[in-house]
């Protein structure tokens, strides 16, 4: 035990959890990597349709969401650094900021989805099925890939919320920071995946 009452575990005891997290992240990368390959193949085949469909994307909203996730990646990293230095309150504040930024991201993405649905553009909708095949594929991939990413964001927020509770209860600290570090790694995956989704759907026309 240390002076704050935390269980002093050697850092080497967390090697297994870190290895498990990296293996899990690898499986997630393979999942999204397969979708990126599928997107590339269809974009090559239906270049004109993909170009036309992408013109209806909200670039400003996509850019704002990109900035939000970049900011959240910074705050979660600073939170880990604060924990390692024993600054519990600062770490909790930064972790809370990460969670708030994540929810704002989901809110914007939800409003973007809502606007598309109001326009009649959603999977298997009559308006979408009346469009050329390439545009149908574009929006099908858009809803699938951003929806899957949104689910990962939601899971990540749940993980970070649990980390915040453990931090406030003294279960995470300078001598036992591995759980928060693993949660931060997952959040960085969410950020990295979006950095591929953003140009594919919003910038490449």
Protein Blocks (a to p, Z undefined) as FASTA:
>chain_A
ZZkopacddfklmmmmmmmmmmmmmmmmmmmmmmmmmmmmmmmmmmmlmmmmmmmpcfkl
mmmmmmmmmmmmmmmmmmmmmmmnopaklmmmmmmmmmmmmmmmmmmmmmmmmmmmmnop
aghiaklmmpcfklmmmmmmmmmmmmmmmmmmmmmmmmmmmmmmmmmnopacfklmmlmm
mmmmmmmmmmmmmmmmmmmmmmmZZ
